[in-house]
Amino acid sequence: MTSEQTATPPEPADLGGPPQKSMTIGAVCKGLAQEFPDISISKIRYLEDQKLLNPRRTPGGYRLYTPSDVVRLRTILRLQRDEFLPLRVIRQELASGRARDSDGAVASAATTAAVGKRKRRASVSVQDGGAMYALEDVLEETRADPALVKELEDYGVVKGELRAGTHYYDETEREIIGAVTELARYGVGGRNLRVFRSSADREAALLQQILAPALRSRNPERRKEALEALENLAAVATHLKHLLLIRDLRKVAGRT
């Protein structure tokens, strides 16, 4: 447990406190735990590392979150959980104002719920990997260990692309590296991720089998429809996998 979790900076407040006061990261984590059981202090810090949150700091280095910071965090977590949006898309959502109200504040729960009613296929893109990032930039943004990235390549979790002697990774692979870096804090290494890779390969093969004829079509319109269907199926499959995982973890928690 870090000093930031145990020590109390001046004038913290929990989620039910006066709106003008700020909260410690521990209080924020505790206040959101009921809605987001998998929330953790390290996850909040990771979102900060990804430039999605920007809490102010006390002279002693403590993070203090304002109520608007907490609403922004709740919006991010809901977009991750309910729409399976990658951080790149969430960043765009927040920047575009879709998750903000008329005063510029982050949207309320009702607004976020409305955003969540959009078709799931919009939250999973299989047609565009986004921008490419040099290894140096990926390491700086995710704070990943270079040895871990090499291990991920060795196990086929990420591939990257070599250009003029520099490795580049697309947006999805960058987020994979960031997620694995988070898992690495709990002792999960590249070799442990083979189960995730094997599961993803099997799911991809199943979806490909379902839509193979349409995906191979020379008719541009039919192929476009097949790609949209593939994205929709991917989102549904992701949601199903999430539900199955939560069900099994509840069984584990019940045995402890």
Helices and strands as residue ranges (DSSP letters): H 3-6, H 25-32, H 41-49, E 56-57, E 63-64, H 67-83, H 87-96, H 109-115, G 120-123, E 132-134, H 135-142, H 146-154, E 161-163, E 166-170, H 171-184, G 190-193, H 194-215, H 220-255
